[in-house]
Amino acid sequence: MAPLPLSEPSGRFLSMLEREQIAAGVARGDSIRAIARRIDRAPSTVLRELRRNRGASPHYRPRRITRPPRRAATYSPSIAQARADRRLARPKATKLESCHRLKVEVYRRLRLGHSPQQIRARLRRDFPDDEQMRISHEAIYRCIYVQGRGQLRQELAACLRTGRAVRVPRARAKRRNAEAGKQITGMVMITERPAEVEDRAVPGHWEGDLIIGKNGESQIGTLVERTTRFVILLHLPGRRDAATVADQMITQMSRLPEHLRRSVTWDQGREMAAHARVKAELDLRDGVYFCDPHSPWQRGTNENTNGLLRQYFPKGSDLSGYAQHYLEYVADLLNTRPRQTLEWATPAEALHQILSTPPETDGVATTA
């Protein structure tokens, strides 16, 4: 049966006319699905409406989705509309605000470092027979990020593992990363990187990234060689656009001998949009590779080096005030620091040993 035309628009919420047609269907003994087809709604919408508003008891629940149960309780469109209007009234008290015991328990566990998911699960386990001590992890997040105010909000947010005072929607983060990736054409992913890069047996493969300063308004580029852990810092005081980053990479890496310029691995930041130019001008024989999103371990050497650099460039500081000669000074400190992974040699010594050894050929026979 085709749905009947309604005199008022059918939007997100059921209208009074739709509720009258539901009542008529219930009186005729129509099934839930037949009523739903008549008003052009999902069967779950009709079932939910009857569960909420049929009969005097708000806790009444029909058992089947095929046909409303035949019982004395009736469905009144006017009463259903009045109940819906009351539920829509705003502002509404949150569950934490309406149950003091639950609020105290949630706040206590947050301060102990429990995550909202852990709190939700433990409340169900610790209070199995108390329905008032139930709350979803999303409701806890809303309490912190939406309803929270002032010092209390900061204190509770600091209890979370991320420590963030603002929640970034997952869909927005995924969309931002996808958009960033789309702006870089011709990316070659890290999965296509030669196997020789992984075992660090062949020098000349570099990993790069940016360390960001206060408010994201300043930056320093970092490059580290995988075999020797030798560090090069890129001076980027004012900008981190693709052209500026490419200029600095070409200037700094062109000082290296050709056999130490094999590849560069970077994340999918837009600052590497000019990777084709970097590859061409530096004559990178293996090219530029890009890591997967949210996979910093794929540049583990660079991530570790950036952590060491934070001793000299603390988080939250303005990085634009550091001159090129200071960057070279810091790089020299790291390159002359003994490393256990190099059997207590320094990166500078490891690099010097490579430079003093004639480069091996690629084993490709040439013909006259």
Residue pairs with C-beta under 8 A, 6 or more apart in sequence:
1 34
1 37
1 38
3 37
3 38
3 39
3 40
4 21
4 38
4 39
6 15
6 17
6 18
6 39
7 17
8 15
8 16
8 17
9 15
10 18
10 39
10 40
10 41
13 84
13 88
14 22
14 41
14 45
14 49
14 84
16 77
16 81
18 39
18 41
19 49
19 77
19 80
19 81
20 77
21 35
21 38
21 39
22 35
22 39
22 46
22 49
22 50
22 75
22 77
23 75
23 76
23 77
25 34
25 35
25 38
26 35
26 50
26 54
26 68
26 74
26 75
29 67
29 68
29 70
30 38
30 67
31 66
31 67
31 68
32 43
32 46
32 47
32 50
32 64
32 65
32 66
32 67
32 68
33 43
33 65
33 66
35 46
36 42
36 43
36 45
36 46
39 46
43 65
44 65
47 62
47 65
49 80
50 62
50 68
50 75
51 60
51 61
51 62
52 58
52 80
52 83
52 84
53 75
53 76
53 79
53 80
53 83
53 84
54 60
54 62
54 68
54 73
54 74
54 75
55 71
55 73
55 74
55 75
56 73
57 73
60 73
62 68
62 69
63 69
94 139
94 142
94 143
94 147
95 102
95 135
95 139
96 102
96 103
96 106
96 135
96 139
96 140
96 143
97 103
97 147
99 132
99 133
101 132
101 133
102 123
102 132
102 133
102 135
105 123
105 133
106 119
106 123
106 135
106 140
106 143
107 156
109 118
109 119
109 122
110 116
110 119
110 140
110 156
110 159
110 160
111 155
111 159
113 159
113 161
114 122
115 137
115 160
115 161
116 137
116 138
116 140
116 141
116 160
117 137
119 135
119 137
119 140
120 135
120 136
120 137
120 140
123 133
123 134
123 135
124 134
126 133
127 133
127 134
141 167
143 156
144 153
144 156
144 157
144 160
144 167
145 153
145 157
145 165
145 166
145 167
148 156
148 157
153 165
154 165
157 163
157 164
157 165
177 268
177 293
177 294
180 268
180 269
180 270
181 187
181 268
181 293
183 270
183 273
184 268
184 270
184 272
184 273
184 275
184 290
185 273
186 275
186 276
187 268
187 275
187 290
188 287
188 288
188 289
188 290
189 289
189 290
189 291
189 292
190 265
190 289
190 290
190 291
190 292
190 298
192 289
193 263
193 265
193 286
193 289
194 263
194 286
196 202
196 205
197 205
197 226
197 263
197 265
197 286
200 226
200 227
201 227
202 227
202 262
203 225
203 226
203 227
203 228
203 259
203 260
203 262
203 354
204 225
204 227
204 259
204 260
204 261
204 262
204 263
205 225
205 226
205 227
205 262
205 263
205 264
205 265
205 286
206 223
206 224
206 225
206 226
206 253
206 263
206 264
206 265
207 223
207 224
207 226
207 264
207 265
207 266
207 299
207 301
207 302
208 221
208 222
208 223
208 224
208 249
208 264
208 265
208 266
208 299
208 302
209 221
209 222
209 266
209 267
209 269
209 299
209 302
209 303
209 306
210 219
210 220
210 221
210 222
210 236
210 240
210 245
210 269
210 271
211 219
211 220
211 222
211 306
211 309
211 310
211 313
211 319
212 218
212 219
212 319
213 219
213 220
213 313
213 316
213 317
213 318
213 319
213 320
214 316
214 317
214 318
214 319
217 318
217 320
218 237
218 318
218 319
218 320
219 236
219 240
219 319
220 233
220 234
220 235
220 236
220 309
220 313
220 319
220 322
220 327
221 233
221 234
221 235
221 236
221 240
221 245
221 248
221 249
222 231
222 232
222 233
222 234
222 302
222 305
222 306
222 309
223 231
223 232
223 233
223 234
223 249
223 252
223 253
223 264
223 302
224 230
224 231
224 232
224 301
224 302
224 305
225 260
225 347
225 351
226 301
227 350
227 354
228 342
228 347
228 350
228 351
228 354
229 301
229 305
229 339
229 341
229 342
229 347
229 350
230 335
230 347
230 348
230 350
230 351
231 305
231 309
231 331
231 334
231 335
231 347
232 252
232 253
232 331
233 309
233 327
233 328
233 330
233 331
234 245
234 248
234 249
234 252
234 327
235 248
235 322
235 323
235 324
235 327
236 244
236 245
236 248
237 319
237 320
237 321
237 322
238 320
240 271
241 271
242 270
242 271
242 272
242 273
242 274
243 274
245 271
245 272
245 274
246 274
246 275
246 277
246 278
249 264
249 278
249 282
250 277
250 278
250 281
250 282
253 261
253 282
254 281
254 282
257 355
257 359
258 283
259 359
260 354
260 355
261 282
261 283
261 284
261 285
262 284
262 285
262 286
263 284
263 285
263 286
263 287
263 288
263 289
264 275
264 278
264 284
264 288
264 289
265 288
265 289
265 290
265 291
265 298
265 299
265 302
266 272
266 275
266 288
266 289
266 290
266 291
266 299
267 290
267 291
267 296
267 299
268 290
268 291
268 293
272 278
272 288
272 290
275 288
275 290
276 288
278 284
278 288
279 287
279 288
291 298
291 299
292 298
296 303
297 303
305 334
308 334
309 330
309 334
312 330
312 333
313 319
313 322
313 330
332 348
334 347
335 346
335 347
335 348
335 351
336 346
336 347
336 348
337 346
337 347
338 344
338 345
338 346
339 345
339 346
339 347
342 349
342 350
